[in-house]
Amino acid sequence: MVVKNMKENEKNFLFENKIILLTGGTGSFGNKFTELILKYNLESLRIYSRGEYDQYIMNQKFNDNRIRFFIGDVRDRDRLYRAMNGVDIVVHAAALKQVPTCEYNPIEAVRTNIDGALNIIDAAIDNSVEKVIAISTDKAVHPVNLYGATKMVAEKLFIQGNTYAGKRKTRFSCVRYGNFIGSRGSVIPLFKEQEKKGVLTITDERMTRFWLTLDQGVCFVLKSIEKMHGGEIFVPKIPSMTITDLADAIAPEANKEVVGIRPGETLHEIMITEDEARHTKEFFDYFIIEPEFAFWDKVNHVDGKSLSEGYRYSSDINDRWLTKTELRKMC
């Protein structure tokens, strides 16, 4: 994984005196994003989320007068319009993300992940926000579960949102990546808890996953905001690991029990399909999936390398694999 911190000359101006809105701001990603973005000389950071208590805890943690807390749901169009007034950059991280939860509550997943995306797009355009970047997932690629399907639709909406913006300055892009090590909902905290009882539950021994740290994920988002023209899907180059190696790295002495794949779960993760590869550019430590619509300027990102026919970026055929030692250092 080669996602690095931004250069000092970028740090000096990129977020200078900007007002940033972060949806879903009290989650694992939101806390790490807040920690890193406050190192910049921004005007203010608006945390938009539903949890009053989580916002209280976050306020105690950071104690920075540049942070503004907004209680609100992305389903609430009017509240989003108010929260985006005067905002320069939106980072959209709010979503229902647990695969089983979305399977059993499909309407709720649609209302948050799809209707919420529509509300973000409309509010950003009408408030003349400069840049909007949405956090997506590998599960949006060839989706086999409802969570992935809603995120696939959200990706399509955000990319096509550049057409809806017309001559206005608002631009939309997405970041697509895999699993955060140690985040809420990650299998790693589960394994650590199960280690106490001596038995780890493995869904399928063949399973592979992409992994990155929260620091790496946030730095990649910041880098993508700086590079975006509007319409791109940014994909970092990150390592893979088998679920069995992951379990051995976390709890080498524990027994392993195979329990079967959960509803909507996949054996492997795909970040770029063979069809997407035809309009994807490769760079040193990331890819850019370019849009296929008329608004896209072909001179954008001309320094990228085209991918070979049939290329697929998948966790089971990755050329970079995490060792158990590397994973332990990252946890």
Order of alpha helices (4+ residues) and beta strands (2+ residues): alpha-beta-alpha-beta-alpha-beta-alpha-beta-alpha-alpha-alpha-beta-alpha-beta-beta-alpha-beta-beta-alpha-beta-beta-alpha-beta-beta-alpha-beta-beta-beta-beta-alpha
